[in-house]
Amino acid sequence: MSIEHKTSEELPAALEISLPTALELCSLGLGTLIDIRQSFEIEMKGAIPEAVHIPLFEVKLMLGHELSEDEQDILDAGQPKDIDARMFFTMINRLHHAREHLLLCVCNSGRRSIAAASLLRSLGYPKALSVAGGFQAWKKLQAAAAAPSSPPDTPTKA
């Protein structure tokens, strides 16, 4: 079944990839993380190293899409950047077509990135996917990797 024929419940699952899989694809040179959060979100919460920042709401405005009230509120919370259409398409084409990379969209929790992957696919980029769990999942993975491993249980002598 093609993506165009999937129900609204099936669509997110068809567009999602797990964080460990996304990171592995990036390490193999097959994908690029696209951080779609607003600039103020990255400044407040942190950035994922080597991710390309393309703020989703500015792209939607540049393309002439209407923003929902929630999207507009998030956009208004920061200082939006003017996205130039030529720059946007040059960057995406360089990643997607020239390097044949998967476009792995990351937001804060994994909800907006589904919309971003869907938008990119509608623009002719079929290798766009959403990273499940988003930046929050990445932070948890980093915390788990940094936590000292506990020594194995050793039997005590009685």
N, CA and C atoms as an extended XYZ file, in Angstrom:
474
Properties=species:S:1:pos:R:3:atomname:S:1:resname:S:1:resid:I:1 pbc="F F F"
N         0.854       -1.175        0.000 N   MET     1
C         0.000        0.000        0.000 CA  MET     1
C         0.899        1.237        0.000 C   MET     1
N         0.648        2.186       -0.878 N   SER     2
C         1.466        3.387       -0.949 CA  SER     2
C         1.070        4.339        0.187 C   SER     2
N         1.946        5.292        0.456 N   ILE     3
C         1.691        6.245        1.554 CA  ILE     3
C         0.425        7.036        1.296 C   ILE     3
N         0.136        7.352        0.034 N   GLU     4
C        -1.050        8.148       -0.277 CA  GLU     4
C        -2.343        7.446        0.124 C   GLU     4
N        -2.315        6.120        0.227 N   HIS     5
C        -3.526        5.360        0.535 CA  HIS     5
C        -3.613        4.911        1.985 C   HIS     5
N        -2.696        5.311        2.814 N   LYS     6
C        -2.728        4.912        4.214 CA  LYS     6
C        -3.704        5.782        4.999 C   LYS     6
N        -4.275        5.207        6.067 N   THR     7
C        -5.164        5.968        6.927 CA  THR     7
C        -4.335        6.880        7.812 C   THR     7
N        -4.991        7.811        8.495 N   SER     8
C        -4.263        8.749        9.351 CA  SER     8
C        -3.528        8.029       10.478 C   SER     8
N        -4.027        6.887       10.964 N   GLU     9
C        -3.327        6.140       12.013 CA  GLU     9
C        -2.108        5.423       11.459 C   GLU     9
N        -2.172        4.963       10.199 N   GLU    10
C        -1.062        4.228        9.609 CA  GLU    10
C         0.056        5.152        9.136 C   GLU    10
N        -0.274        6.385        8.770 N   LEU    11
C         0.708        7.297        8.192 CA  LEU    11
C         1.897        7.557        9.112 C   LEU    11
N         1.700        7.919       10.404 N   PRO    12
C         2.871        8.167       11.242 CA  PRO    12
C         3.806        6.959       11.322 C   PRO    12
N         3.258        5.765       11.456 N   ALA    13
C         4.091        4.567       11.545 CA  ALA    13
C         4.894        4.361       10.265 C   ALA    13
N         4.310        4.688        9.123 N   ALA    14
C         4.999        4.526        7.842 CA  ALA    14
C         6.124        5.543        7.677 C   ALA    14
N         6.060        6.640        8.405 N   LEU    15
C         7.061        7.702        8.280 CA  LEU    15
C         8.099        7.682        9.392 C   LEU    15
N         7.952        6.832       10.396 N   GLU    16
C         8.840        6.867       11.559 CA  GLU    16
C         9.960        5.854       11.484 C   GLU    16
N        11.071        6.254       12.091 N   ILE    17
C        12.238        5.391       12.229 CA  ILE    17
C        12.726        5.553       13.666 C   ILE    17
N        13.269        4.498       14.237 N   SER    18
C        13.751        4.603       15.623 CA  SER    18
C        15.033        5.426       15.673 C   SER    18
N        15.286        6.029       16.823 N   LEU    19
C        16.486        6.830       17.004 CA  LEU    19
C        17.758        6.007       16.800 C   LEU    19
N        17.881        4.817       17.400 N   PRO    20
C        19.115        4.046       17.173 CA  PRO    20
C        19.344        3.724       15.685 C   PRO    20
N        18.276        3.425       14.965 N   THR    21
C        18.410        3.145       13.535 CA  THR    21
C        18.835        4.405       12.786 C   THR    21
N        18.226        5.545       13.133 N   ALA    22
C        18.586        6.809       12.487 CA  ALA    22
C        20.060        7.139       12.731 C   ALA    22
N        20.527        6.978       13.960 N   LEU    23
C        21.920        7.274       14.280 CA  LEU    23
C        22.866        6.330       13.546 C   LEU    23
N        22.482        5.089       13.422 N   GLU    24
C        23.306        4.112       12.679 CA  GLU    24
C        23.386        4.487       11.203 C   GLU    24
N        22.252        4.881       10.611 N   LEU    25
C        22.248        5.311        9.210 CA  LEU    25
C        23.145        6.530        9.013 C   LEU    25
N        23.116        7.460        9.961 N   CYS    26
C        23.989        8.641        9.877 CA  CYS    26
C        25.454        8.236        9.982 C   CYS    26
N        25.761        7.328       10.899 N   SER    27
C        27.161        6.912       11.067 CA  SER    27
C        27.669        6.173        9.838 C   SER    27
N        26.777        5.545        9.093 N   LEU    28
C        27.154        4.856        7.850 CA  LEU    28
C        27.187        5.792        6.647 C   LEU    28
N        26.817        7.065        6.876 N   GLY    29
C        26.809        8.030        5.780 CA  GLY    29
C        25.610        7.906        4.860 C   GLY    29
N        24.528        7.298        5.365 N   LEU    30
C        23.331        7.082        4.546 CA  LEU    30
C        22.202        8.052        4.868 C   LEU    30
N        22.343        8.795        5.948 N   GLY    31
C        21.279        9.714        6.356 CA  GLY    31
C        21.847       10.950        7.012 C   GLY    31
N        21.000       11.972        7.099 N   THR    32
C        21.347       13.218        7.778 CA  THR    32
C        20.195       13.604        8.682 C   THR    32
N        20.517       13.932        9.933 N   LEU    33
C        19.493       14.422       10.851 CA  LEU    33
C        19.166       15.867       10.492 C   LEU    33
N        17.879       16.152       10.349 N   ILE    34
C        17.383       17.497       10.069 CA  ILE    34
C        16.604       17.933       11.311 C   ILE    34
N        17.165       18.853       12.080 N   ASP    35
C        16.506       19.352       13.291 CA  ASP    35
C        15.528       20.443       12.870 C   ASP    35
N        14.237       20.174       13.030 N   ILE    36
C        13.199       21.098       12.553 CA  ILE    36
C        12.682       22.018       13.651 C   ILE    36
N        13.281       21.939       14.854 N   ARG    37
C        12.827       22.792       15.951 CA  ARG    37
C        13.155       24.246       15.649 C   ARG    37
N        12.476       25.127       16.342 N   GLN    38
C        12.739       26.551       16.211 CA  GLN    38
C        14.087       26.874       16.858 C   GLN    38
N        14.710       27.947       16.449 N   SER    39
C        16.033       28.331       16.967 CA  SER    39
C        16.035       28.463       18.481 C   SER    39
N        14.985       29.074       19.054 N   PHE    40
C        14.958       29.257       20.508 CA  PHE    40
C        14.889       27.921       21.236 C   PHE    40
N        14.266       26.904       20.626 N   GLU    41
C        14.208       25.581       21.255 CA  GLU    41
C        15.602       24.965       21.329 C   GLU    41
N        16.367       25.130       20.277 N   ILE    42
C        17.736       24.595       20.247 CA  ILE    42
C        18.600       25.341       21.254 C   ILE    42
N        18.432       26.657       21.321 N   GLU    43
C        19.202       27.449       22.276 CA  GLU    43
C        18.865       27.056       23.716 C   GLU    43
N        17.586       26.791       24.003 N   MET    44
C        17.149       26.451       25.358 CA  MET    44
C        17.505       25.019       25.742 C   MET    44
N        17.293       24.092       24.830 N   LYS    45
C        17.410       22.673       25.171 CA  LYS    45
C        18.685       22.015       24.684 C   LYS    45
N        19.316       22.590       23.679 N   GLY    46
C        20.547       22.015       23.147 CA  GLY    46
C        20.359       21.506       21.732 C   GLY    46
N        21.482       21.263       21.091 N   ALA    47
C        21.493       20.804       19.704 CA  ALA    47
C        22.049       19.387       19.623 C   ALA    47
N        21.679       18.707       18.591 N   ILE    48
C        22.246       17.393       18.299 CA  ILE    48
C        23.449       17.632       17.393 C   ILE    48
N        24.621       17.175       17.798 N   PRO    49
C        25.805       17.400       16.967 CA  PRO    49
C        25.614       16.870       15.541 C   PRO    49
N        26.079       17.633       14.594 N   GLU    50
C        26.067       17.306       13.173 CA  GLU    50
C        24.683       17.316       12.530 C   GLU    50
N        23.642       17.685       13.279 N   ALA    51
C        22.309       17.814       12.680 CA  ALA    51
C        22.248       19.125       11.903 C   ALA    51
N        21.513       19.112       10.802 N   VAL    52
C        21.287       20.312       10.006 CA  VAL    52
C        20.024       20.977       10.541 C   VAL    52
N        20.080       22.273       10.799 N   HIS    53
C        18.920       22.976       11.346 CA  HIS    53
C        18.117       23.604       10.221 C   HIS    53
N        16.876       23.167       10.068 N   ILE    54
C        15.930       23.761        9.122 CA  ILE    54
C        14.611       23.923        9.873 C   ILE    54
N        14.305       25.137       10.369 N   PRO    55
C        13.097       25.338       11.174 CA  PRO    55
C        11.816       25.156       10.345 C   PRO    55
N        11.010       24.196       10.757 N   LEU    56
C         9.815       23.790       10.013 CA  LEU    56
C         8.830       24.926        9.771 C   LEU    56
N         8.529       25.718       10.786 N   PHE    57
C         7.463       26.704       10.615 CA  PHE    57
C         7.856       27.795        9.628 C   PHE    57
N         9.137       28.180        9.623 N   GLU    58
C         9.585       29.150        8.630 CA  GLU    58
C         9.483       28.580        7.219 C   GLU    58
N         9.802       27.297        7.089 N   VAL    59
C         9.690       26.637        5.779 CA  VAL    59
C         8.235       26.613        5.333 C   VAL    59
N         7.338       26.275        6.251 N   LYS    60
C         5.914       26.247        5.891 CA  LYS    60
C         5.445       27.623        5.426 C   LYS    60
N         5.855       28.678        6.138 N   LEU    61
C         5.476       30.034        5.738 CA  LEU    61
C         6.059       30.375        4.367 C   LEU    61
N         7.329       30.025        4.153 N   MET    62
C         7.992       30.305        2.889 CA  MET    62
C         7.273       29.629        1.727 C   MET    62
N         6.744       28.449        1.985 N   LEU    63
C         6.033       27.701        0.947 CA  LEU    63
C         4.575       28.131        0.787 C   LEU    63
N         4.114       29.059        1.640 N   GLY    64
C         2.746       29.548        1.539 CA  GLY    64
C         1.723       28.712        2.283 C   GLY    64
N         2.180       27.842        3.193 N   HIS    65
C         1.262       27.018        3.981 CA  HIS    65
C         0.727       27.820        5.161 C   HIS    65
N        -0.501       27.554        5.544 N   GLU    66
C        -1.096       28.166        6.730 CA  GLU    66
C        -0.520       27.486        7.972 C   GLU    66
N        -0.284       28.268        9.009 N   LEU    67
C         0.136       27.709       10.284 CA  LEU    67
C        -1.074       27.592       11.193 C   LEU    67
N        -1.116       26.522       11.980 N   SER    68
C        -2.172       26.396       12.981 CA  SER    68
C        -1.904       27.441       14.062 C   SER    68
N        -2.869       27.635       14.933 N   GLU    69
C        -2.697       28.596       16.025 CA  GLU    69
C        -1.526       28.198       16.915 C   GLU    69
N        -1.410       26.890       17.220 N   ASP    70
C        -0.296       26.412       18.043 CA  ASP    70
C         1.037       26.641       17.351 C   ASP    70
N         1.096       26.366       16.049 N   GLU    71
C         2.331       26.577       15.293 CA  GLU    71
C         2.715       28.051       15.289 C   GLU    71
N         1.734       28.921       15.107 N   GLN    72
C         2.006       30.352       15.096 CA  GLN    72
C         2.495       30.818       16.462 C   GLN    72
N         1.907       30.264       17.541 N   ASP    73
C         2.352       30.617       18.894 CA  ASP    73
C         3.817       30.226       19.106 C   ASP    73
N         4.186       29.039       18.641 N   ILE    74
C         5.574       28.588       18.783 CA  ILE    74
C         6.491       29.479       17.953 C   ILE    74
N         6.073       29.789       16.743 N   LEU    75
C         6.868       30.668       15.880 CA  LEU    75
C         7.058       32.034       16.537 C   LEU    75
N         5.990       32.569       17.122 N   ASP    76
C         6.037       33.889       17.753 CA  ASP    76
C         6.870       33.904       19.035 C   ASP    76
N         7.096       32.742       19.641 N   ALA    77
C         7.849       32.672       20.895 CA  ALA    77
C         9.329       32.980       20.690 C   ALA    77
N         9.808       32.836       19.471 N   GLY    78
C        11.219       33.106       19.193 CA  GLY    78
C        11.363       34.239       18.211 C   GLY    78
N        12.506       34.283       17.602 N   GLN    79
C        12.760       35.269       16.560 CA  GLN    79
C        12.915       34.501       15.257 C   GLN    79
N        11.831       34.420       14.469 N   PRO    80
C        11.886       33.634       13.248 CA  PRO    80
C        12.936       34.157       12.278 C   PRO    80
N        13.515       33.224       11.549 N   LYS    81
C        14.476       33.574       10.517 CA  LYS    81
C        13.759       33.570        9.180 C   LYS    81
N        14.178       34.446        8.313 N   ASP    82
C        13.649       34.407        6.952 CA  ASP    82
C        14.349       33.274        6.218 C   ASP    82
N        13.562       32.341        5.744 N   ILE    83
C        14.107       31.220        4.982 CA  ILE    83
C        13.993       31.568        3.506 C   ILE    83
N        15.103       31.503        2.823 N   ASP    84
C        15.139       31.752        1.395 CA  ASP    84
C        14.848       30.443        0.671 C   ASP    84
N        13.908       30.460       -0.255 N   ALA    85
C        13.503       29.246       -0.974 CA  ALA    85
C        14.683       28.608       -1.697 C   ALA    85
N        15.499       29.415       -2.333 N   ARG    86
C        16.638       28.861       -3.071 CA  ARG    86
C        17.583       28.136       -2.114 C   ARG    86
N        17.886       28.755       -0.961 N   MET    87
C        18.773       28.136        0.016 CA  MET    87
C        18.186       26.827        0.537 C   MET    87
N        16.889       26.852        0.856 N   PHE    88
C        16.225       25.655        1.377 CA  PHE    88
C        16.304       24.506        0.377 C   PHE    88
N        15.886       24.748       -0.856 N   PHE    89
C        15.873       23.662       -1.845 CA  PHE    89
C        17.287       23.235       -2.236 C   PHE    89
N        18.240       24.157       -2.251 N   THR    90
C        19.624       23.784       -2.536 CA  THR    90
C        20.142       22.840       -1.463 C   THR    90
N        19.878       23.186       -0.195 N   MET    91
C        20.335       22.347        0.914 CA  MET    91
C        19.682       20.969        0.872 C   MET    91
N        18.371       20.931        0.713 N   ILE    92
C        17.660       19.653        0.696 CA  ILE    92
C        18.089       18.820       -0.519 C   ILE    92
N        18.197       19.440       -1.674 N   ASN    93
C        18.621       18.699       -2.870 CA  ASN    93
C        20.032       18.147       -2.703 C   ASN    93
N        20.907       18.939       -2.092 N   ARG    94
C        22.281       18.477       -1.888 CA  ARG    94
C        22.291       17.229       -1.010 C   ARG    94
N        21.495       17.221        0.034 N   LEU    95
C        21.444       16.060        0.929 CA  LEU    95
C        20.716       14.880        0.299 C   LEU    95
N        19.553       15.152       -0.262 N   HIS    96
C        18.672       14.088       -0.718 CA  HIS    96
C        19.085       13.498       -2.061 C   HIS    96
N        19.337       14.360       -3.029 N   HIS    97
C        19.619       13.864       -4.375 CA  HIS    97
C        21.108       13.659       -4.628 C   HIS    97
N        21.918       14.658       -4.343 N   ALA    98
C        23.345       14.550       -4.652 CA  ALA    98
C        24.030       13.490       -3.788 C   ALA    98
N        23.684       13.434       -2.506 N   ARG    99
C        24.315       12.466       -1.603 CA  ARG    99
C        23.421       11.261       -1.348 C   ARG    99
N        22.222       11.275       -1.889 N   GLU   100
C        21.251       10.186       -1.714 CA  GLU   100
C        21.057        9.821       -0.246 C   GLU   100
N        20.974       10.839        0.586 N   HIS   101
C        20.770       10.639        2.018 CA  HIS   101
C        19.290       10.558        2.349 C   HIS   101
N        19.008        9.769        3.386 N   LEU   102
C        17.697        9.820        4.006 CA  LEU   102
C        17.624       11.121        4.785 C   LEU   102
N        16.506       11.804        4.708 N   LEU   103
C        16.287       13.035        5.462 CA  LEU   103
C        15.570       12.640        6.744 C   LEU   103
N        16.270       12.623        7.852 N   LEU   104
C        15.765       12.120        9.124 CA  LEU   104
C        15.366       13.298       10.011 C   LEU   104
N        14.086       13.626        9.994 N   CYS   105
C        13.558       14.808       10.693 CA  CYS   105
C        13.447       14.563       12.192 C   CYS   105
N        13.940       15.532       12.969 N   VAL   106
C        13.916       15.461       14.422 CA  VAL   106
C        13.276       16.729       14.966 C   VAL   106
N        12.301       16.572       15.876 N   CYS   107
C        11.746       17.723       16.596 CA  CYS   107
C        12.012       17.484       18.073 C   CYS   107
N        11.210       18.019       18.961 N   ASN   108
C        11.430       17.811       20.382 CA  ASN   108
C        10.984       16.429       20.842 C   ASN   108
N         9.785       16.008       20.433 N   SER   109
C         9.255       14.741       20.938 CA  SER   109
C         8.889       13.736       19.846 C   SER   109
N         8.912       14.136       18.594 N   GLY   110
C         8.598       13.214       17.510 CA  GLY   110
C         7.269       13.464       16.826 C   GLY   110
N         6.512       14.476       17.260 N   ARG   111
C         5.205       14.745       16.629 CA  ARG   111
C         5.340       15.672       15.424 C   ARG   111
N         6.014       16.808       15.594 N   ARG   112
C         6.162       17.753       14.481 CA  ARG   112
C         7.017       17.169       13.360 C   ARG   112
N         7.940       16.288       13.712 N   SER   113
C         8.816       15.722       12.686 CA  SER   113
C         8.048       14.822       11.721 C   SER   113
N         6.941       14.254       12.162 N   ILE   114
C         6.094       13.478       11.242 CA  ILE   114
C         5.508       14.410       10.189 C   ILE   114
N         5.049       15.584       10.628 N   ALA   115
C         4.520       16.571        9.678 CA  ALA   115
C         5.613       17.038        8.727 C   ALA   115
N         6.831       17.211        9.240 N   ALA   116
C         7.948       17.652        8.406 CA  ALA   116
C         8.300       16.591        7.360 C   ALA   116
N         8.349       15.334        7.769 N   ALA   117
C         8.653       14.253        6.822 CA  ALA   117
C         7.564       14.163        5.761 C   ALA   117
N         6.327       14.302        6.185 N   SER   118
C         5.204       14.269        5.243 CA  SER   118
C         5.285       15.439        4.265 C   SER   118
N         5.626       16.630        4.766 N   LEU   119
C         5.769       17.805        3.911 CA  LEU   119
C         6.887       17.594        2.892 C   LEU   119
N         8.032       17.103        3.345 N   LEU   120
C         9.141       16.857        2.424 CA  LEU   120
C         8.762       15.829        1.357 C   LEU   120
N         8.049       14.791        1.767 N   ARG   121
C         7.610       13.793        0.781 CA  ARG   121
C         6.657       14.417       -0.237 C   ARG   121
N         5.787       15.309        0.210 N   SER   122
C         4.850       15.959       -0.713 CA  SER   122
C         5.585       16.885       -1.688 C   SER   122
N         6.790       17.320       -1.307 N   LEU   123
C         7.603       18.176       -2.176 CA  LEU   123
C         8.501       17.360       -3.115 C   LEU   123
N         8.394       16.038       -3.050 N   GLY   124
C         9.162       15.188       -3.957 CA  GLY   124
C        10.410       14.571       -3.364 C   GLY   124
N        10.486       14.488       -2.039 N   TYR   125
C        11.634       13.886       -1.368 CA  TYR   125
C        11.171       12.608       -0.654 C   TYR   125
N        11.116       11.481       -1.365 N   PRO   126
C        10.542       10.256       -0.801 CA  PRO   126
C        11.373        9.612        0.307 C   PRO   126
N        12.590       10.064        0.505 N   LYS   127
C        13.449        9.474        1.533 CA  LYS   127
C        13.401       10.255        2.842 C   LYS   127
N        12.320       10.963        3.096 N   ALA   128
C        12.162       11.717        4.343 CA  ALA   128
C        11.454       10.844        5.376 C   ALA   128
N        12.010       10.811        6.584 N   LEU   129
C        11.440       10.039        7.684 CA  LEU   129
C        11.465       10.873        8.961 C   LEU   129
N        10.645       10.487        9.917 N   SER   130
C        10.599       11.121       11.231 CA  SER   130
C        11.320       10.232       12.237 C   SER   130
N        12.131       10.840       13.081 N   VAL   131
C        12.827       10.092       14.125 CA  VAL   131
C        11.922       10.029       15.352 C   VAL   131
N        11.489        8.826       15.702 N   ALA   132
C        10.582        8.625       16.831 CA  ALA   132
C        11.223        9.107       18.129 C   ALA   132
N        10.465        9.847       18.919 N   GLY   133
C        10.930       10.320       20.220 CA  GLY   133
C        11.699       11.618       20.174 C   GLY   133
N        12.202       11.996       19.004 N   GLY   134
C        12.858       13.275       18.802 CA  GLY   134
C        14.028       13.561       19.724 C   GLY   134
N        14.221       14.843       20.008 N   PHE   135
C        15.342       15.303       20.826 CA  PHE   135
C        15.278       14.703       22.231 C   PHE   135
N        14.078       14.536       22.775 N   GLN   136
C        13.946       13.950       24.115 CA  GLN   136
C        14.539       12.544       24.146 C   GLN   136
N        14.282       11.749       23.114 N   ALA   137
C        14.851       10.398       23.033 CA  ALA   137
C        16.372       10.468       22.910 C   ALA   137
N        16.863       11.448       22.134 N   TRP   138
C        18.307       11.600       21.969 CA  TRP   138
C        18.954       11.943       23.312 C   TRP   138
N        18.328       12.866       24.092 N   LYS   139
C        18.863       13.232       25.404 CA  LYS   139
C        18.897       12.015       26.339 C   LYS   139
N        17.847       11.209       26.324 N   LYS   140
C        17.814       10.004       27.171 CA  LYS   140
C        18.924        9.034       26.775 C   LYS   140
N        19.127        8.876       25.480 N   LEU   141
C        20.179        7.984       24.984 CA  LEU   141
C        21.556        8.487       25.416 C   LEU   141
N        21.768        9.802       25.344 N   GLN   142
C        23.040       10.392       25.776 CA  GLN   142
C        23.242       10.210       27.276 C   GLN   142
N        22.182       10.394       28.049 N   ALA   143
C        22.268       10.231       29.509 CA  ALA   143
C        22.588        8.788       29.866 C   ALA   143
N        21.953        7.853       29.163 N   ALA   144
C        22.196        6.432       29.429 CA  ALA   144
C        23.635        6.055       29.076 C   ALA   144
N        24.153        6.615       28.001 N   ALA   145
C        25.522        6.320       27.579 CA  ALA   145
C        26.543        6.915       28.549 C   ALA   145
N        26.194        8.048       29.166 N   ALA   146
C        27.108        8.728       30.093 CA  ALA   146
C        27.060        8.150       31.497 C   ALA   146
N        25.978        7.451       31.828 N   ALA   147
C        25.827        6.894       33.181 CA  ALA   147
C        26.848        5.783       33.396 C   ALA   147
N        27.494        5.797       34.571 N   PRO   148
C        28.457        4.721       34.837 CA  PRO   148
C        27.735        3.387       34.944 C   PRO   148
N        28.322        2.397       34.349 N   SER   149
C        27.681        1.077       34.437 CA  SER   149
C        27.955        0.507       35.813 C   SER   149
N        26.956       -0.148       36.345 N   SER   150
C        27.099       -0.712       37.681 CA  SER   150
C        27.882       -2.021       37.581 C   SER   150
N        28.732       -2.288       38.559 N   PRO   151
C        29.506       -3.531       38.516 CA  PRO   151
C        28.572       -4.720       38.671 C   PRO   151
N        28.944       -5.836       38.103 N   PRO   152
C        28.087       -7.019       38.236 CA  PRO   152
C        27.991       -7.435       39.697 C   PRO   152
N        26.869       -8.017       40.025 N   ASP   153
C        26.674       -8.493       41.398 CA  ASP   153
C        27.672       -9.614       41.679 C   ASP   153
N        28.349       -9.473       42.775 N   THR   154
C        29.280      -10.527       43.170 CA  THR   154
C        28.744      -11.165       44.430 C   THR   154
N        28.862      -12.450       44.503 N   PRO   155
C        28.334      -13.116       45.697 CA  PRO   155
C        29.169      -12.696       46.922 C   PRO   155
N        28.474      -12.495       48.003 N   THR   156
C        29.159      -12.136       49.264 CA  THR   156
C        29.423      -13.387       50.039 C   THR   156
N        30.537      -13.344       50.771 N   LYS   157
C        30.875      -14.502       51.586 CA  LYS   157
C        30.158      -14.389       52.923 C   LYS   157
N        29.617      -15.481       53.376 N   ALA   158
C        28.899      -15.468       54.646 CA  ALA   158
C        29.721      -16.076       55.723 C   ALA   158
